[in-house]
Amino acid sequence: MKQEIVINCALHETRIALIENDKLVELLVERPGDQRLVGAIYKGKVAAVLPGMQAAFLELGLERTAFLHISDVGTDSSAHKYDFEYEEEEGEVDNDIIRKAGRQSPIEDLIQKDQEILVQVTKEPLGDKGARVSTAISIPGRFLVLVPNERHIRVSRRIQNWAERKRLRRMLLDMRPEGFGFIVRTEGEGKQEKDFQKDIRRLVKIWYRIRKTADKRSAPCLLHNDAGITTSIIRDFFTAETAKVIIDSRDVYKEVISFVKMVAPALRSKVELYKGKLPIFDLYGIEDEIDRTLNRKIWIRKGSFIVIDQTEALWAIDVNTGRFVGKRAQEETIYQTNMEAAREIARQIRLRDIGGLIIVDFIDMANRTNRKKVFEEFKANFANDRAKNAINPITEFGLIEMTRERTRPSLIQTFSEPCPTCNGFGRILSEDTIATKIERWFQRARTGSEGRKFKLVVNPEIAKYLSNPESRFVKRVSKEYRFKIELSEDLSLSRENYRVLTLDDDLDVTDLFKTKAEVKEG
């Protein structure tokens, strides 16, 4: 698989594009002021413990309190009543016992209000929710992840060779400092002892610096931030299989070269500084792809398309043949469309960074073998996805249910904001409906208002509709409810909003005769 990393740096944001086989599959965006929290380690103060939810809320010094569930009370013993701040002095802690206790004991027996504990952010704040945190702390390196207060050696599932997994475990057991465990990353496959030594020394040093800072400072406070977006992508993605990393900023290029020299000097020649006049994302066709990530409808081939919608609880993705009818039997046409859609949907999920529950509605296939092939193709396209996922086989109705790890806002949340007119509904009221709402206002005013002369102020588009000779809205309402109504336009009003003022003294009386729901909305 051909892989390239393209980094674009501007005044207001840094964007990193991951390209696989000449197709954009991931896009990460970092903007000034946007604090990247996942991986950050805090000394937090427990604000509340909720036994009914088996959860706690922690003050971290952020805008909203962080959420800690009992399932995220891990092996970091600082989350427990007893204190093992320096295990090398206190003796080794049996983490199996701690983990077992964490599972069996309710959260109120493990954590108390106002307690200070070390936690790591596992999910960014999303919407009205604060960050999600865990007491199981880990610090990622190039070839392995350091896990304090652990003693186990685990190996990435992507390293599938059993003999290699056994070799890595045996080698790292001999290298393991007291009081630490390791997770060998995929990039660690085939590496020797000298390759891991540098990682271990650096990560252990970071951990002791974190603990030293934690001892000196009171909660809430930030103790450690994970690497910036550029460094983390180079650390996690830049491998011998990567064709090149190309960067359009000299400063960021120097930063990347410095980091690569430290962790993977053999790959230095693959890092390039882009000097062309054409914007780098235009050169690679990435800007057009980014624009398409905001579209509901994605065309895939010969008139077929997919539609991507978000609800409060899940993402729904629908496959349509559109104008594509094919030259063979109907089943073959549907199969071809579904196979193409499976590849594109997997790419769009990764590209848009869609997380949570996802339902994909493929076109119904009668052939069971075809359903299995579509499922296998869909699943295979997540092989290089960094986010954890669980994908269920396709049902007889053509549905695939899956969940995907959500650690930060999706791309559409980064690039857009809720529509102030439709409030995220995706549709706006028709002109007839708006006119009816206005008429009902005057119907209520007939019995509740002493005044009989009003100025109706609306958006110019609605004013045009209301003054249309065919609708005769103003004349009809004036006659029906015995009011004098003067129509006025205001460009600052949205289509669905309107204002009613008294003609005599120009008082705004709009809310007096709106429904409670209308007042709340607007």
Helices and strands as residue ranges (DSSP letters): E 3-9, E 14-20, E 23-30, E 41-50, E 55-59, E 66-69, G 70-72, G 77-79, H 87-90, H 95-104, H 107-110, E 116-123, E 132-134, E 139-140, E 144-148, E 153-155, H 162-175, E 180-184, G 186-188, H 193-216, E 221-224, H 229-237, E 242-247, H 250-263, G 265-270, E 271-273, H 280-283, H 286-292, E 297-301, E 304-310, E 315-320, H 330-352, E 356-361, H 368-380, E 389-391, E 399-404, H 411-415, H 431-448, E 453-458, H 460-466, H 473-481, E 484-489, E 498-502, G 510-513, H 516-521
